Amino acid sequence: MSGEFGYALAFLTGLLGAGHCLGMCSGLAGGLAAHQGWGRLGPILAYHGSRIAVYVALGTLGATLGRTLVQTGALGKGQGLLMILAGLVIVGLGLGLTGLLPWFAPRRCRRSSLSVAAPARAASWRARLAPVLAGLGNGLVPCGLVFSVATRATASADPFHAAGLMLSFGLGTLPMMGTVSALGGLVGQRARGLALRLAGGVVVLLGAWTLYEGLIFYQVMSGLAD
């Protein structure tokens, strides 16, 4: 039996290891969905599609250049800073859901005489672009599981094979990560009053954890760079 790390094994790695991903990305995957109240499949697919596209790009470039591009050097420190920023944003979104930061509250929760125009605004290009940009940021968040698969993909020295491995891995993470986003969107869309404030409190805690992880990761990467 061959010990080659193939597409099926990459998919299983993502599927069975997705619980680890939640420890790093649950705030991003669920917090934004709860804040925006994603009730449709489109934003969730856009978010996770762009996240997986980053994995594919990292694997392809790594195999082309002959070195793993995640969690190394300046990019590793940049990932730490990105995670810190993501944590701050998630905390802000959570505080918006609780009502403590009204300017961070989702539009559906704001009182406005122009509420009739809200559906048109929600369909704007900004609303469509938000999940794509968030997914790109999620794809760059430091994750040991992504790093290990990217290392195997880079070792193949074949950009197309590396892209396939990272795509297979990303698709493996989709059931778990997609479910978190769908649940977050469902809560954000249907919760009102106290339930929405409680959901906001959970988002704040997830954001604080993301911020903590980002600070730790940045310190580690800074130490390795010295």
DAJOGI-V117486 format. One record per backbone hydrogen bond with DSSP energy under -0.5 kcal/mol. CO is the residue of the C=O (numbers start at 0). NH is the residue of the N-H. E is the energy in kcal/mol with one decimal. If there is no record, write none. Layout:
co->{CO | CO}
nh->{NH | NH}
e->{E | E}
This chain:
co->{3 | 5 | 6 | 7 | 8 | 9 | 10 | 11 | 12 | 13 | 16 | 16 | 17 | 18 | 19 | 19 | 20 | 20 | 21 | 24 | 25 | 25 | 26 | 26 | 27 | 29 | 30 | 31 | 32 | 32 | 36 | 39 | 40 | 41 | 42 | 43 | 44 | 45 | 46 | 47 | 48 | 49 | 50 | 51 | 52 | 53 | 54 | 55 | 56 | 57 | 58 | 59 | 60 | 61 | 61 | 71 | 71 | 72 | 73 | 74 | 75 | 76 | 77 | 78 | 79 | 80 | 81 | 82 | 83 | 84 | 85 | 86 | 87 | 88 | 89 | 90 | 91 | 92 | 93 | 94 | 94 | 94 | 100 | 101 | 105 | 106 | 109 | 111 | 113 | 114 | 116 | 117 | 118 | 120 | 123 | 124 | 125 | 126 | 127 | 128 | 129 | 130 | 131 | 132 | 133 | 134 | 135 | 136 | 136 | 137 | 142 | 143 | 144 | 145 | 146 | 147 | 148 | 149 | 150 | 151 | 152 | 153 | 156 | 157 | 158 | 159 | 160 | 161 | 162 | 163 | 164 | 165 | 166 | 167 | 168 | 169 | 170 | 170 | 172 | 173 | 174 | 175 | 176 | 177 | 178 | 179 | 180 | 181 | 182 | 183 | 184 | 185 | 186 | 191 | 192 | 193 | 194 | 195 | 196 | 197 | 198 | 199 | 200 | 201 | 202 | 203 | 204 | 205 | 206 | 207 | 208 | 209 | 210 | 211 | 212 | 213 | 214 | 215 | 216 | 217 | 218 | 219 | 220 | 221}
nh->{5 | 9 | 10 | 11 | 12 | 13 | 14 | 15 | 16 | 17 | 19 | 20 | 21 | 22 | 22 | 23 | 23 | 24 | 25 | 28 | 29 | 30 | 30 | 31 | 31 | 33 | 34 | 35 | 36 | 37 | 38 | 43 | 44 | 45 | 46 | 47 | 48 | 49 | 50 | 51 | 52 | 53 | 54 | 55 | 56 | 57 | 58 | 59 | 60 | 61 | 62 | 63 | 64 | 65 | 66 | 74 | 75 | 76 | 77 | 78 | 79 | 80 | 81 | 82 | 83 | 84 | 85 | 86 | 87 | 88 | 89 | 90 | 91 | 92 | 93 | 94 | 95 | 96 | 97 | 98 | 99 | 100 | 103 | 104 | 108 | 109 | 111 | 114 | 116 | 117 | 120 | 121 | 122 | 123 | 127 | 128 | 129 | 130 | 131 | 132 | 133 | 134 | 135 | 136 | 137 | 138 | 139 | 139 | 140 | 140 | 146 | 147 | 148 | 149 | 150 | 151 | 152 | 153 | 154 | 155 | 155 | 156 | 158 | 161 | 162 | 163 | 164 | 165 | 166 | 167 | 168 | 169 | 170 | 171 | 172 | 173 | 173 | 174 | 176 | 177 | 178 | 179 | 180 | 181 | 182 | 183 | 184 | 185 | 186 | 187 | 188 | 189 | 190 | 194 | 196 | 197 | 198 | 199 | 200 | 201 | 202 | 203 | 204 | 205 | 206 | 207 | 208 | 209 | 210 | 211 | 212 | 213 | 214 | 215 | 216 | 217 | 218 | 219 | 220 | 221 | 222 | 223 | 224 | 225}
e->{-1.2 | -2.2 | -2.5 | -2.3 | -2.3 | -1.9 | -2.6 | -3.1 | -1.6 | -0.6 | -1.3 | -1.1 | -1.7 | -0.9 | -0.7 | -0.7 | -1.0 | -2.9 | -2.1 | -3.2 | -2.7 | -0.7 | -1.7 | -0.6 | -1.0 | -2.4 | -2.4 | -2.7 | -1.4 | -1.6 | -0.8 | -0.7 | -2.6 | -2.5 | -2.4 | -2.4 | -2.6 | -1.9 | -1.7 | -2.4 | -1.9 | -1.5 | -1.4 | -2.3 | -2.4 | -2.7 | -2.4 | -2.6 | -2.7 | -2.3 | -2.3 | -1.9 | -2.8 | -1.7 | -1.4 | -0.8 | -1.5 | -1.6 | -2.5 | -2.4 | -1.7 | -2.3 | -2.4 | -2.2 | -2.1 | -2.5 | -2.6 | -2.4 | -2.1 | -2.4 | -2.7 | -2.4 | -2.3 | -2.5 | -2.6 | -2.5 | -1.8 | -1.9 | -1.7 | -0.9 | -1.4 | -1.5 | -2.2 | -1.3 | -2.1 | -1.2 | -0.5 | -1.3 | -1.8 | -1.5 | -1.9 | -2.6 | -1.1 | -1.9 | -1.6 | -2.2 | -1.9 | -0.7 | -0.6 | -2.4 | -2.4 | -2.1 | -2.1 | -2.0 | -2.4 | -2.2 | -0.8 | -0.8 | -0.5 | -1.2 | -2.4 | -2.2 | -2.0 | -2.8 | -2.0 | -1.7 | -2.5 | -2.7 | -2.0 | -0.6 | -0.9 | -1.7 | -0.5 | -3.1 | -2.4 | -2.0 | -2.2 | -2.3 | -2.3 | -2.5 | -2.5 | -2.7 | -2.5 | -1.6 | -1.3 | -0.7 | -0.5 | -0.6 | -2.4 | -3.1 | -1.6 | -1.9 | -2.0 | -2.6 | -2.7 | -2.5 | -2.7 | -2.2 | -2.5 | -2.6 | -2.0 | -2.1 | -2.7 | -1.3 | -1.8 | -2.6 | -2.1 | -2.2 | -2.0 | -1.9 | -2.1 | -2.3 | -2.0 | -2.3 | -2.5 | -2.5 | -2.2 | -2.3 | -2.6 | -2.4 | -2.7 | -2.3 | -2.2 | -2.4 | -2.6 | -2.5 | -2.2 | -2.3 | -2.6 | -2.5 | -2.1 | -2.0 | -1.6 | -1.0}
